[in-house]
Amino acid sequence: MEMGRTDRYQVSIGRHRYSYNHAHDLLGMIEIEVLDCYKSRKLPVGCTVVDIGAGVGDFALVASGLVGPSGKVVAIEPDEEDYECLLSNIESNHCRNIIPIHTAVSDRDEEVLLSFKGRSRRCRARRLRDVLAELAIDSRSIRFVKIDIEGWERTVVPDNLGILSQCDRVAIELHDGTDVVIHPLMEQLGFFFRRISRQEYMRSTVLFVLNHPVQSLRIYRAARRAEAFHGLGRFLHGLDIASSGNLIVGEYVRREL
């Protein structure tokens, strides 16, 4: 891990080099690049992907390479500091098919108070359909949506069932019981929910370590220096993903797939 600005760190994971500003970001990058929690390797070339809660761009960068130059990734992030890192990561990794959008997503145009990574701030929120309309993106071209918005999925999913119904898969993090609200809605659209298993992400971790042994050691050291090791240890033992009742990570998949 190297220092960039006084409030920013850098690390290489897989083919990408990331700038980030908080230990939580490092865990998020591991979740995407190492554990492959969202099954991003299944993304088809040429499709449009929507990343709601893009953070510093970990999933967006991976998706960018998988969908290729003929595809698009709409990366939506409301937090100002994370959005700055997102822009930096898009530029430094030459991801020309990522469209960054600085907003939150809600079921109405409004100002919202977001609390995340120990900081709170107000930001603009917009309806997803309006964002896509401004970009002239036809919702029928969207094959995959990733949603990681710290509990706001309770309002975002119901308002966007028409868009989600076009997808093959919807990867999501469900916080604090929101699965009770969202599961029935997605089931009515013909989706079933598949939670990630410990075996799946440990298999991905082993493959990553075998393919990137030196990088894996550097990531381990970066996590320790960022005081994230305790969280990383819990993460790799499945306490946060496979067993937690407050955080459920998985994907909605069409029944015919």
C-alpha positions in Angstrom: 0.0 0.0 0.0 1.3 3.4 -0.9 0.3 6.9 0.1 -1.1 9.1 -2.7 -2.5 12.3 -1.2 -2.5 12.7 2.5 -6.0 11.2 2.6 -5.7 8.6 -0.1 -4.0 5.1 -0.4 -3.2 3.0 -3.5 -3.1 -0.7 -4.0 -3.0 -3.1 -7.0 -5.4 -6.0 -7.1 -5.7 -8.3 -10.1 -5.2 -6.1 -13.3 -6.3 -2.9 -11.6 -4.6 -0.2 -9.5 -6.9 1.5 -7.1 -6.9 4.7 -5.2 -9.0 4.6 -2.0 -9.6 6.6 1.2 -10.7 4.2 3.9 -9.9 0.7 5.1 -13.5 -0.3 4.2 -12.7 0.3 0.6 -9.9 -2.3 0.7 -12.4 -4.9 2.0 -14.8 -4.0 -0.8 -12.0 -4.5 -3.4 -11.2 -7.9 -1.9 -14.9 -8.7 -2.1 -15.0 -8.0 -5.8 -11.6 -8.9 -7.1 -10.6 -11.8 -4.8 -13.9 -13.4 -3.6 -16.0 -12.6 -6.7 -19.0 -12.1 -4.5 -21.2 -10.8 -7.4 -20.3 -13.5 -9.9 -19.1 -10.8 -12.2 -17.2 -13.3 -14.4 -20.6 -14.2 -15.9 -21.1 -10.8 -17.4 -21.7 -11.1 -21.2 -19.7 -9.0 -23.7 -21.5 -6.0 -25.0 -24.1 -5.6 -22.3 -25.0 -2.6 -20.2 -24.4 -2.9 -16.5 -25.7 -0.5 -13.8 -23.6 -0.2 -10.6 -25.7 1.5 -7.9 -23.4 2.3 -5.0 -20.2 2.2 -7.0 -17.9 3.4 -4.2 -14.3 3.8 -5.5 -15.1 1.8 -8.6 -14.0 -1.8 -7.7 -16.9 -3.5 -9.3 -17.2 -1.0 -12.2 -13.6 -1.6 -13.2 -14.0 -5.4 -13.2 -17.3 -5.1 -15.2 -15.7 -2.7 -17.6 -13.1 -5.2 -18.8 -15.7 -8.0 -19.0 -18.3 -6.2 -21.1 -15.7 -4.8 -23.4 -15.6 -1.7 -25.6 -19.1 -2.5 -27.0 -20.6 -2.5 -23.5 -21.3 0.2 -20.9 -21.0 0.4 -17.1 -23.1 3.2 -15.5 -21.4 3.8 -12.1 -23.5 5.7 -9.7 -21.9 7.0 -6.4 -23.2 9.8 -4.1 -20.3 10.3 -1.7 -18.0 13.1 -2.8 -14.7 11.6 -1.6 -15.5 8.1 -3.1 -16.7 9.7 -6.3 -13.3 11.5 -6.6 -11.5 8.1 -6.2 -13.9 6.6 -8.7 -13.0 9.2 -11.3 -9.3 8.7 -10.6 -9.6 5.0 -10.9 -11.5 5.2 -14.2 -8.7 7.4 -15.6 -5.7 5.5 -14.3 -7.1 2.2 -15.5 -8.2 3.5 -18.9 -11.8 2.4 -18.6 -13.4 4.4 -21.3 -16.7 2.5 -21.2 -17.6 3.6 -17.6 -20.0 6.4 -17.2 -19.7 8.0 -13.7 -22.7 9.6 -12.2 -22.5 11.6 -9.0 -25.8 11.1 -7.3 -27.7 8.9 -4.9 -30.6 6.8 -6.2 -34.1 7.0 -4.5 -37.7 6.7 -5.4 -38.0 10.5 -5.9 -35.9 13.5 -6.5 -34.8 14.7 -3.1 -32.0 15.6 -0.8 -30.9 12.7 1.5 -28.6 12.3 4.5 -26.1 9.4 4.0 -24.0 8.0 6.8 -21.2 5.7 5.7 -17.5 5.1 6.7 -17.9 7.2 9.8 -19.0 10.4 8.0 -22.4 11.9 7.2 -23.4 14.3 4.5 -26.3 15.4 2.5 -26.5 14.8 -1.2 -28.9 14.8 -4.1 -30.9 11.7 -4.9 -32.6 11.0 -8.2 -34.8 8.3 -9.8 -32.8 5.8 -11.7 -35.1 6.0 -14.7 -34.4 9.7 -15.0 -30.6 9.1 -14.9 -30.8 6.5 -17.6 -33.1 8.7 -19.7 -30.6 11.5 -19.6 -27.9 9.1 -20.8 -30.2 7.8 -23.6 -29.8 4.3 -22.3 -32.7 1.9 -23.1 -33.5 -0.2 -20.0 -33.9 -3.2 -22.3 -30.1 -3.2 -22.9 -29.4 -3.6 -19.2 -28.5 -7.2 -18.4 -27.1 -6.8 -14.9 -27.6 -4.5 -11.9 -25.4 -4.4 -8.8 -26.9 -2.7 -5.7 -24.8 -1.9 -2.6 -26.4 1.1 -0.9 -26.3 0.3 2.8 -30.1 -0.2 3.4 -31.5 2.2 0.8 -32.4 -0.9 -1.3 -35.7 -0.8 0.5 -36.8 2.3 -1.5 -34.7 1.8 -4.7 -35.8 -1.8 -5.6 -39.6 -1.2 -5.5 -39.3 1.9 -7.6 -37.2 0.2 -10.3 -39.0 -3.2 -10.8 -39.6 -2.3 -14.5 -35.9 -1.9 -15.1 -34.8 -4.9 -13.0 -37.3 -7.1 -14.8 -35.2 -6.8 -17.9 -32.1 -8.2 -16.2 -30.7 -11.7 -16.2 -29.2 -11.2 -12.8 -29.3 -8.6 -10.0 -26.5 -8.7 -7.5 -27.3 -7.2 -4.1 -26.3 -6.6 -0.5 -29.4 -6.7 1.7 -29.1 -4.9 5.0 -31.0 -5.2 8.3 -34.0 -7.3 7.2 -34.6 -5.7 3.8 -34.8 -9.2 2.3 -38.3 -9.5 3.8 -39.5 -6.6 1.6 -37.5 -7.3 -1.5 -37.7 -11.1 -1.9 -41.4 -11.2 -2.6 -41.2 -8.4 -5.2 -38.4 -10.1 -7.1 -40.1 -13.5 -6.9 -43.1 -11.9 -8.6 -40.8 -10.9 -11.5 -39.7 -14.5 -11.9 -36.4 -14.3 -10.0 -35.2 -16.5 -7.2 -32.5 -15.5 -4.6 -29.2 -17.3 -4.4 -27.0 -16.4 -1.4 -23.3 -16.7 -1.8 -21.8 -19.6 0.0 -18.6 -19.9 1.9 -17.4 -22.6 -0.5 -17.9 -20.3 -3.5 -15.9 -17.4 -2.3 -13.2 -19.5 -0.6 -12.7 -21.2 -4.0 -12.3 -17.9 -5.7 -9.9 -16.8 -3.0 -7.7 -19.8 -3.5 -7.6 -19.3 -7.2 -6.7 -15.7 -6.8 -3.8 -16.5 -4.4 -2.5 -19.2 -6.7 -2.6 -16.8 -9.7 -1.4 -13.7 -7.8 0.8 -14.9 -4.9 2.9 -11.7 -4.6 -0.1 -9.4 -4.9 -1.9 -11.5 -2.3 0.9 -10.9 0.2 0.8 -7.2 -0.5 -2.9 -7.0 0.0 -2.5 -8.9 3.3 0.1 -6.4 4.4 -2.0 -3.4 3.2 -4.9 -4.7 5.3 -2.8 -4.9 8.4 -1.4 -1.4 7.9 -4.9 -0.1 7.3 -6.1 -1.6 10.6 -8.5 -3.7 8.6 -7.1 -7.1 9.4 -9.7 -7.9 12.0 -12.5 -7.2 9.5 -10.6 -9.1 6.8 -10.2 -12.1 9.0 -13.9 -12.2 9.8 -14.6 -11.6 6.1 -12.6 -14.6 5.0 -14.1 -16.9 7.6 -17.5 -16.2 6.3 -18.9 -14.4 9.3 -19.9 -11.3 7.4 -21.2 -12.9 4.2 -22.3 -16.5 4.6 -23.6 -16.4 8.1 -24.6 -12.9 9.0 -28.3 -12.1 9.6 -27.8 -8.4 9.2 -26.0 -8.6 5.9 -27.1 -10.9 3.1 -25.0 -11.0 -0.1 -26.2 -12.8 -3.2 -28.0 -12.5 -6.5 -31.5 -12.6 -7.9 -31.4 -15.0 -10.9 -34.1 -15.6 -13.5 -35.7 -19.0 -13.0 -35.2 -20.0 -16.6 -31.4 -19.4 -16.5 
